[in-house]
Amino acid sequence: MRPSRLLTTAAVAASALVLAACGADDTSSDTGADASASTDAAFPVTIEHVFGETVIEEKPERVASIAWMNHEVPLALGVVPVGMSKAAWGDDDEDGVLPWVEERLEELDAETPVLFDETEGIDFEAVADTAPDVILASYSGLTQEEYDTLSKIAPVVAYPEVAWGTTYQDMILMNSAALGLADEGEQLVEELDTTVTEAFADHEELAGKNVVFSYLDPNDLSQIGFYTTLDTRPGFLTEYGMGTPEVVEESSAGTDEFYTTVSAERADSFDDVDLIVTYGDQSLARAAQDDPLLSRIPAVEDGAIAMLPDATPLAAAANPTPLSITYNLDEYLDLLAAALA
């Protein structure tokens, strides 16, 4: 596991017990009360992030989260948020909740929290209506203005360095510290790291292969879009043994952007790419192979293109989260390995 870039400083004496339903309805049990007492000693907690620092004076009873995946940290630790981001992509049944989150809510015998529709931006009024004690956003693209507005509602845990660039490990460590569950968060990171390491070991054909995580517009193949080393999708793959092509390294140097594009005229610069991972179906792969420029890329010519069915749970899981890792990681790695076969 790569070293954490976490900027959190928290003196935490976390309980070995897990809160069963912090902030969800009024269903806290005696065990939850005991855990609550034992975690009180963790506070105040100071979380450092890109906008400065946030001090959480007391253990949050009502937890809200915004943006992709932040709610999965409290859920993984047995804490049910009062509100969380509505899944707008990758949802298989259009109920606003990804399948691995649904599964976890069922395990906790919990109702679905209030869902914040962020299609057109953060719904500040909806967040405020849940009366949260803390707002988790350590994986997000918050602007200073959005952070300031949310901070008027409750203390906000923003991202540590780069918008949308927080690793799943750092997100877990930051969000769990804010809940007074830092020890449990560290244990969760260790368990997930073991799971991922074993899964990659079972797919040894991926080791050392240079991978580009791309976005190709089927209506405009004149541009090759791909995610930089700052993005968690390629970052996850390279962290566990895959390689980074030179064009990605060069394009990532000196930028704070998680995505970029280059002209297809530069197809030759992708000659050290072994595998392309992208969203779409086989018609897009065929179009790339038929394109006079893209077909010059060896991985395209060889058909080493892993197609993630667009807007499906599998495609969503390519951006690793605390709950998706144990839900369909093997299916994801199987898809990548098959493209290399």
NORNOR-V634354 format. One record per pair of residues at least 12 apart in sequence whose C-alpha atoms are under 8 Angstrom apart, sorted by the first residue. I is the first residue (numbers start at 1). J is the second residue. D is the distance in whole Angstrom. If there is no record, write none. Layout:
BEGIN
i = {I	I}
j = {J	J}
d = {D	D}
END
This chain:
BEGIN
i = {1	1	1	2	4	4	5	5	6	6	6	6	7	7	7	7	8	8	8	8	8	9	9	9	9	10	10	10	10	11	11	11	12	12	12	12	12	12	12	12	12	13	13	13	13	13	13	13	14	14	14	14	14	14	14	14	14	15	15	15	15	15	15	16	16	16	17	17	17	18	18	18	18	18	19	19	19	19	19	19	19	20	20	20	20	20	21	21	21	21	21	21	22	22	22	22	22	22	23	23	23	23	23	23	23	24	24	24	24	24	24	25	36	39	39	39	40	40	40	42	42	43	43	43	43	43	44	44	44	45	45	45	45	47	47	47	47	48	49	49	49	49	49	50	50	50	50	50	51	51	54	54	54	55	56	56	56	59	59	60	60	60	61	61	62	62	62	62	62	62	63	63	63	63	63	63	63	63	63	64	64	64	64	64	64	64	64	64	64	64	65	65	65	65	65	65	65	66	66	66	66	66	66	66	66	67	67	67	67	67	67	68	68	68	68	69	69	69	70	70	70	70	70	70	71	71	71	72	72	72	72	73	73	73	73	73	74	74	74	75	75	76	76	76	77	77	78	80	80	80	81	82	82	82	82	83	83	83	83	83	83	84	84	84	84	85	85	85	85	86	86	86	86	88	89	89	89	90	90	90	90	90	90	90	91	91	91	92	92	96	98	99	100	100	100	101	114	122	124	124	128	131	132	132	133	133	134	134	134	134	134	135	135	135	135	135	136	136	136	136	137	137	137	137	138	138	138	138	138	138	138	138	139	139	139	139	139	139	139	139	140	140	140	140	140	141	141	141	142	142	142	157	157	157	162	162	164	164	164	165	165	165	165	166	167	167	168	168	168	168	169	172	172	172	172	172	173	173	173	192	192	192	195	196	196	196	197	199	199	199	200	200	200	203	203	203	205	205	206	206	206	206	207	207	207	208	208	208	209	209	209	209	209	210	210	210	210	210	210	210	210	211	211	211	211	211	211	211	211	211	211	211	212	212	212	212	212	212	212	212	212	212	213	213	213	213	213	213	213	214	214	214	214	214	214	215	215	215	216	216	218	218	221	221	221	221	222	222	222	223	223	223	223	224	224	224	224	225	225	225	225	226	226	226	226	227	227	227	227	228	228	228	228	228	228	228	228	229	229	229	229	230	230	230	230	231	231	232	232	233	233	233	236	236	245	245	245	246	246	246	247	247	264	264	265	267	267	267	267	268	268	270	270	271	271	271	272	273	273	273	274	274	274	274	275	275	275	275	275	275	275	276	276	276	276	276	277	277	277	277	277	278	278	278	278	279	279	279	279	279	280	280	280	280	281	281	281	281	282	285	285	285	285	288	289	289	303	304	304	305	305	306	306	306	306	307	314	314	314	317	317	318}
j = {193	239	240	239	169	170	160	170	160	170	173	174	47	48	49	160	46	47	48	49	174	45	46	47	48	45	46	47	177	42	43	45	41	42	43	45	177	180	181	182	183	38	39	41	42	180	182	183	38	39	41	42	180	181	182	183	184	35	38	39	181	183	184	35	183	184	31	32	35	32	35	77	78	79	31	32	35	36	77	78	79	32	78	79	80	108	78	79	80	81	108	110	61	62	63	79	80	81	61	62	63	79	80	81	82	62	80	81	82	110	113	82	59	59	180	181	58	59	180	59	180	56	57	58	59	180	56	57	58	57	177	178	180	157	174	177	178	160	157	158	159	160	161	158	159	160	161	162	144	158	155	156	157	155	134	155	178	179	180	133	134	179	132	133	81	82	131	132	133	134	80	81	82	83	132	133	134	135	136	81	82	83	84	127	130	132	133	134	135	136	81	83	84	85	135	136	137	84	85	116	122	135	136	137	140	84	85	118	137	139	140	85	87	139	140	139	321	322	136	137	138	139	171	175	84	85	136	101	321	322	323	171	172	175	176	322	175	176	179	104	105	104	322	323	184	185	108	105	110	113	113	113	114	130	132	113	114	115	116	127	130	113	114	115	116	115	116	117	118	115	116	117	118	119	311	312	316	310	311	312	313	314	315	316	311	312	313	312	313	115	313	313	323	324	327	323	130	146	149	150	153	153	153	154	154	155	154	155	156	157	178	150	154	155	156	157	156	157	158	175	156	157	158	159	157	158	159	160	166	171	174	175	158	159	163	164	165	166	167	171	158	159	163	164	166	159	163	164	158	159	163	174	175	178	230	256	231	232	258	230	231	232	258	232	232	236	232	320	321	322	189	185	186	188	189	322	185	186	189	322	325	326	326	240	325	329	240	329	330	333	240	241	333	333	334	337	337	340	241	242	336	337	241	242	243	241	242	243	242	243	273	274	275	242	243	244	245	272	273	274	275	234	237	242	243	244	245	273	274	275	276	277	226	227	234	244	245	248	273	275	276	277	226	227	233	234	276	277	278	226	227	276	277	278	279	227	278	279	278	279	284	287	264	288	291	294	263	264	265	261	262	263	264	261	262	263	264	259	260	261	262	248	259	260	261	248	258	259	260	248	249	251	252	257	258	259	260	248	249	252	258	252	256	257	258	258	259	319	320	318	319	320	319	320	270	272	273	269	270	272	269	270	293	294	293	293	294	296	297	296	297	297	298	297	298	299	298	297	298	299	298	299	304	340	299	304	305	306	336	339	340	299	300	304	305	306	305	306	307	308	336	305	306	307	308	307	308	309	310	315	307	308	309	310	307	308	309	310	307	300	303	305	307	300	301	303	339	339	340	339	340	335	336	338	339	335	328	331	332	329	332	332}
d = {7	7	7	6	7	6	8	7	7	5	8	7	7	5	6	6	7	5	5	7	6	8	6	6	7	5	6	7	7	6	8	7	7	4	7	7	7	6	8	6	8	8	7	6	5	8	8	8	7	5	8	6	6	5	6	6	7	6	6	6	7	8	8	8	8	7	8	8	6	7	7	6	6	8	8	5	6	7	7	5	6	6	5	6	7	7	6	5	5	8	8	8	5	6	7	5	6	7	5	4	6	8	6	6	6	7	6	6	6	8	8	8	8	7	6	7	7	6	7	8	6	7	6	6	7	7	5	4	6	7	7	7	8	7	7	8	7	7	7	6	6	4	7	7	6	5	5	8	7	7	6	7	7	7	8	7	7	6	6	5	6	6	8	6	7	6	7	5	5	7	8	5	6	7	5	6	5	6	8	5	6	5	6	7	8	6	8	6	5	6	7	6	5	7	5	4	6	6	5	7	8	7	6	6	8	8	6	8	7	7	6	7	8	7	7	7	6	8	6	6	7	6	7	8	6	8	7	7	7	6	6	8	6	7	7	6	8	7	8	7	8	8	7	7	7	8	7	8	7	8	6	5	6	6	7	5	4	6	7	7	7	7	6	5	6	5	5	6	7	5	5	5	7	7	5	7	7	8	4	4	5	7	7	5	7	6	6	6	6	7	7	7	6	6	6	7	8	8	8	7	6	8	7	6	6	7	5	5	6	8	8	8	6	6	5	6	6	5	7	6	7	5	5	6	6	5	4	7	7	6	7	7	7	6	8	6	7	5	8	6	7	6	6	5	8	8	4	5	7	8	7	8	7	8	8	7	7	8	7	5	5	6	7	7	6	8	8	7	6	7	6	6	8	8	7	8	5	6	8	8	7	8	8	8	7	8	7	8	7	8	7	8	8	7	8	7	7	8	8	6	8	6	5	5	8	6	5	5	5	5	8	6	7	6	4	5	5	7	5	5	6	7	8	7	6	6	7	6	6	5	6	7	7	8	7	7	7	7	7	6	5	6	6	6	7	6	6	5	6	4	6	7	6	5	8	8	5	6	7	8	6	8	7	8	8	8	6	5	8	6	6	5	5	5	5	6	6	7	6	4	7	8	6	6	6	8	6	4	6	6	8	7	5	7	5	5	7	7	7	6	7	7	7	7	5	5	7	6	7	6	5	7	8	7	7	6	6	8	8	7	6	6	6	6	6	6	6	6	6	7	6	6	8	6	6	8	8	8	7	6	8	5	7	8	6	5	6	7	8	7	7	7	8	6	5	6	6	5	6	7	8	7	6	5	6	6	5	6	5	7	6	6	5	5	6	7	6	8	7	8	8	7	8	7	6	8	7	5	5	6	8	6	5	8	5	8	7	8	7	8	8	7}
END
